[in-house]
């Protein structure tokens, strides 16, 4: 019974870790896209 609880706790911790990793990855991608859009807007405004 204790082994089952340990496995469930480990699976829960891993799920939380995976969700945070995916969220962080998405935030980094969005940040890069915003930087590209900002640079493109700055180039278009100077023309």
N, C-alpha and C positions, 0 to 999 in steps of 0.2 A: 504494500500500500504506500509506503514511504517513497519507493522508487517511482511510482506513478505520479505522486505529487512533485517530486524533483524534476521529472520529465516535463510535466505541465508548466512548472515555474520556468524552466529553461526555455521552453517553446514560447512562453509569454514574453520573456526578456528578449529573445531573439526577434520576435515579431515587432516589438517596440523599437529595437535597434534598426531593423530593416526599414520601418516606416520613417524614422528620423533620417536615415541615410537617403532614402528616395526624396524626401522633402528638401533636404539640403541640396541634392543634385538639381532638383527643379529650380530652386532659388538661384543657384549659380548659373544655370542656363538662362533664366529670365534676366539676370543682371547683365550677362554678356549681350543679350539681344537689346536691352535698353541702351547699353554703351554704343552698339553699332547704330541704332536709330538716332541717338544724340549726335554722333559724328556725322551721319548723313544729313541731318537737319542743319548742322553748323555749316557743312559744305554748301548746301543749297541756299542758305541765307546769305552767304558771302558772294554769291554769283549775281 
